[in-house]
Amino acid sequence: MKVYKSPLPENSRIIRYPDANYRDCFRCRLQNPGKVSPNQVMAAFWTTSPAWLKFLFRLRDLLVRPFGLKTGEGPSREKLEEALDNGESYGFMSLAERTADETIVALDDKHLVAYMSIYIEGGQVFASTVVRYHNKLGVVYFNLIRPFHVLVVKNLFKQMMRERGF
């Protein structure tokens, strides 16, 4: 299973999100095109938690707690998928947009807002992130975690796609 860096897909709704300070996108081929929804992929992405990732999130929570940033446990796949299907918020995520081929969630905190899109087109799935800073803390925070963000998203995407057989 290969994951490739990609431009944001032209037909994705996330490409229209204004004032982004950061954008990235990774893509890979679906093993079973037409048999998986963007909601299923989004829920699987956020609930794939290898030990190294759990460690990084515990460390992150410990470091950002004094700044009043949101922390917490990872979501349940079933509950997250149900919330996405019903257009509801779940934990630290809210559903920003949903179409038949795309699900976009928003993670909004006092320092920045991040949007993540799972978009399916032409037998491929795209995982895109768009970030907009609210203030200087957002700039500092995201620039510190940016190398980890790329590492985590790319590797988690690959592991999730392989494990779930998408």
C-alpha beads as a LAMMPS data file, in Angstrom:
LAMMPS data file: protein, C-alpha beads

166 atoms
165 bonds

1 atom types
1 bond types

-500.0 500.0 xlo xhi
-500.0 500.0 ylo yhi
-500.0 500.0 zlo zhi

Masses

1 110.0

Atoms # bond

1 1 1 0.000 0.000 0.000
2 1 1 1.657 3.210 -1.175
3 1 1 0.676 6.660 0.053
4 1 1 1.612 9.627 -2.115
5 1 1 1.781 13.349 -1.429
6 1 1 -0.746 15.018 -3.707
7 1 1 -2.223 18.408 -4.496
8 1 1 -5.686 18.974 -3.056
9 1 1 -8.180 17.354 -5.458
10 1 1 -9.815 19.919 -7.757
11 1 1 -13.332 18.607 -7.083
12 1 1 -12.925 18.417 -3.311
13 1 1 -14.947 20.953 -1.344
14 1 1 -12.000 21.570 0.989
15 1 1 -10.112 23.326 -1.798
16 1 1 -12.548 26.224 -1.382
17 1 1 -11.755 26.809 2.287
18 1 1 -10.394 30.364 2.450
19 1 1 -7.503 31.904 4.303
20 1 1 -5.572 28.694 4.884
21 1 1 -2.133 29.049 6.419
22 1 1 -1.281 25.416 5.659
23 1 1 -2.578 22.738 3.271
24 1 1 -1.515 19.188 2.551
25 1 1 -2.941 16.100 0.936
26 1 1 -2.054 12.415 0.724
27 1 1 -3.689 9.842 -1.526
28 1 1 -3.728 6.113 -2.111
29 1 1 -5.624 3.642 -4.224
30 1 1 -8.663 1.928 -2.749
31 1 1 -8.486 -1.863 -2.701
32 1 1 -12.285 -2.116 -2.970
33 1 1 -13.596 0.976 -4.792
34 1 1 -17.306 1.619 -4.320
35 1 1 -17.513 -0.408 -1.114
36 1 1 -16.466 2.221 1.399
37 1 1 -17.832 5.638 2.289
38 1 1 -15.883 8.754 3.268
39 1 1 -17.508 8.539 6.728
40 1 1 -16.156 5.006 7.197
41 1 1 -12.645 6.064 6.178
42 1 1 -12.771 9.175 8.396
43 1 1 -13.911 7.162 11.423
44 1 1 -11.266 4.504 10.773
45 1 1 -8.555 7.160 10.403
46 1 1 -9.329 8.810 13.749
47 1 1 -9.604 5.486 15.594
48 1 1 -6.465 3.758 14.307
49 1 1 -4.154 4.139 17.298
50 1 1 -0.817 2.350 17.212
51 1 1 1.226 2.518 20.428
52 1 1 3.666 5.116 19.041
53 1 1 0.757 7.445 18.233
54 1 1 -0.834 7.015 21.659
55 1 1 2.511 7.990 23.171
56 1 1 2.776 11.112 20.966
57 1 1 -0.758 12.231 21.855
58 1 1 -0.164 11.684 25.587
59 1 1 3.007 13.768 25.292
60 1 1 1.159 16.448 23.324
61 1 1 -1.652 16.580 25.899
62 1 1 0.863 16.944 28.721
63 1 1 2.676 19.788 26.936
64 1 1 -0.395 21.786 25.833
65 1 1 -2.550 21.434 28.957
66 1 1 -0.900 24.485 30.648
67 1 1 -1.920 26.599 27.625
68 1 1 -5.582 25.615 27.927
69 1 1 -5.717 23.737 24.621
70 1 1 -8.128 20.839 24.136
71 1 1 -6.926 17.398 25.183
72 1 1 -8.610 14.050 25.504
73 1 1 -8.942 10.402 24.713
74 1 1 -9.383 9.119 21.194
75 1 1 -12.881 8.498 19.859
76 1 1 -14.736 5.210 19.477
77 1 1 -14.933 4.203 15.796
78 1 1 -18.587 3.143 16.004
79 1 1 -19.684 6.289 17.870
80 1 1 -17.703 8.578 15.577
81 1 1 -19.084 6.914 12.443
82 1 1 -22.621 7.201 13.855
83 1 1 -22.097 10.908 14.659
84 1 1 -20.770 11.544 11.141
85 1 1 -23.710 9.658 9.599
86 1 1 -26.129 11.779 11.679
87 1 1 -24.327 15.079 11.028
88 1 1 -23.442 15.504 14.702
89 1 1 -20.365 16.640 16.588
90 1 1 -18.344 14.083 18.496
91 1 1 -15.673 14.855 21.059
92 1 1 -13.365 17.550 19.744
93 1 1 -14.668 17.195 16.159
94 1 1 -17.605 18.721 14.379
95 1 1 -18.894 17.816 10.952
96 1 1 -18.147 20.736 8.628
97 1 1 -19.510 19.255 5.378
98 1 1 -20.583 15.931 3.965
99 1 1 -21.414 14.786 0.450
100 1 1 -21.624 11.307 -1.062
101 1 1 -17.907 11.408 -1.890
102 1 1 -16.467 13.618 0.860
103 1 1 -16.546 14.103 4.614
104 1 1 -14.921 17.166 6.194
105 1 1 -14.486 17.551 9.946
106 1 1 -13.412 20.656 11.838
107 1 1 -11.209 20.701 14.927
108 1 1 -11.531 24.203 16.336
109 1 1 -9.617 25.437 19.374
110 1 1 -8.560 28.843 20.638
111 1 1 -5.237 28.787 18.738
112 1 1 -6.255 27.387 15.322
113 1 1 -8.876 25.579 13.330
114 1 1 -7.954 22.479 11.334
115 1 1 -10.163 20.857 8.731
116 1 1 -9.635 17.304 7.567
117 1 1 -11.227 15.942 4.432
118 1 1 -11.617 12.367 3.279
119 1 1 -12.515 12.516 -0.403
120 1 1 -13.078 9.513 -2.692
121 1 1 -12.773 9.834 -6.473
122 1 1 -11.677 7.574 -9.300
123 1 1 -10.820 4.616 -7.075
124 1 1 -8.577 6.730 -4.862
125 1 1 -8.990 8.169 -1.394
126 1 1 -7.506 11.556 -0.505
127 1 1 -6.782 12.734 3.053
128 1 1 -6.422 16.528 3.067
129 1 1 -5.674 18.914 5.921
130 1 1 -6.272 22.667 5.900
131 1 1 -5.184 24.791 8.882
132 1 1 -5.977 28.406 9.716
133 1 1 -4.305 30.102 12.677
134 1 1 -6.404 32.159 15.087
135 1 1 -3.436 33.845 16.772
136 1 1 0.330 33.688 17.403
137 1 1 -0.060 30.631 19.620
138 1 1 -1.511 28.837 16.582
139 1 1 1.509 29.798 14.471
140 1 1 3.989 28.627 17.116
141 1 1 2.041 25.458 17.959
142 1 1 1.531 24.299 14.383
143 1 1 5.084 25.040 13.293
144 1 1 6.329 22.940 16.218
145 1 1 4.085 19.993 15.371
146 1 1 4.196 20.288 11.557
147 1 1 6.924 17.618 11.064
148 1 1 4.971 15.258 13.336
149 1 1 1.702 16.090 11.564
150 1 1 3.104 14.971 8.194
151 1 1 4.675 11.842 9.697
152 1 1 1.528 10.907 11.618
153 1 1 -0.967 11.554 8.820
154 1 1 1.029 9.727 6.141
155 1 1 1.845 6.691 8.296
156 1 1 -1.554 6.487 9.963
157 1 1 -3.280 6.744 6.582
158 1 1 -1.152 3.892 5.235
159 1 1 -1.671 1.684 8.301
160 1 1 -5.409 2.352 8.431
161 1 1 -5.893 1.564 4.734
162 1 1 -3.926 -1.681 5.049
163 1 1 -5.528 -2.858 8.315
164 1 1 -9.110 -2.046 7.339
165 1 1 -8.764 -3.440 3.823
166 1 1 -10.102 -0.312 2.178

Bonds

1 1 1 2
2 1 2 3
3 1 3 4
4 1 4 5
5 1 5 6
6 1 6 7
7 1 7 8
8 1 8 9
9 1 9 10
10 1 10 11
11 1 11 12
12 1 12 13
13 1 13 14
14 1 14 15
15 1 15 16
16 1 16 17
17 1 17 18
18 1 18 19
19 1 19 20
20 1 20 21
21 1 21 22
22 1 22 23
23 1 23 24
24 1 24 25
25 1 25 26
26 1 26 27
27 1 27 28
28 1 28 29
29 1 29 30
30 1 30 31
31 1 31 32
32 1 32 33
33 1 33 34
34 1 34 35
35 1 35 36
36 1 36 37
37 1 37 38
38 1 38 39
39 1 39 40
40 1 40 41
41 1 41 42
42 1 42 43
43 1 43 44
44 1 44 45
45 1 45 46
46 1 46 47
47 1 47 48
48 1 48 49
49 1 49 50
50 1 50 51
51 1 51 52
52 1 52 53
53 1 53 54
54 1 54 55
55 1 55 56
56 1 56 57
57 1 57 58
58 1 58 59
59 1 59 60
60 1 60 61
61 1 61 62
62 1 62 63
63 1 63 64
64 1 64 65
65 1 65 66
66 1 66 67
67 1 67 68
68 1 68 69
69 1 69 70
70 1 70 71
71 1 71 72
72 1 72 73
73 1 73 74
74 1 74 75
75 1 75 76
76 1 76 77
77 1 77 78
78 1 78 79
79 1 79 80
80 1 80 81
81 1 81 82
82 1 82 83
83 1 83 84
84 1 84 85
85 1 85 86
86 1 86 87
87 1 87 88
88 1 88 89
89 1 89 90
90 1 90 91
91 1 91 92
92 1 92 93
93 1 93 94
94 1 94 95
95 1 95 96
96 1 96 97
97 1 97 98
98 1 98 99
99 1 99 100
100 1 100 101
101 1 101 102
102 1 102 103
103 1 103 104
104 1 104 105
105 1 105 106
106 1 106 107
107 1 107 108
108 1 108 109
109 1 109 110
110 1 110 111
111 1 111 112
112 1 112 113
113 1 113 114
114 1 114 115
115 1 115 116
116 1 116 117
117 1 117 118
118 1 118 119
119 1 119 120
120 1 120 121
121 1 121 122
122 1 122 123
123 1 123 124
124 1 124 125
125 1 125 126
126 1 126 127
127 1 127 128
128 1 128 129
129 1 129 130
130 1 130 131
131 1 131 132
132 1 132 133
133 1 133 134
134 1 134 135
135 1 135 136
136 1 136 137
137 1 137 138
138 1 138 139
139 1 139 140
140 1 140 141
141 1 141 142
142 1 142 143
143 1 143 144
144 1 144 145
145 1 145 146
146 1 146 147
147 1 147 148
148 1 148 149
149 1 149 150
150 1 150 151
151 1 151 152
152 1 152 153
153 1 153 154
154 1 154 155
155 1 155 156
156 1 156 157
157 1 157 158
158 1 158 159
159 1 159 160
160 1 160 161
161 1 161 162
162 1 162 163
163 1 163 164
164 1 164 165
165 1 165 166
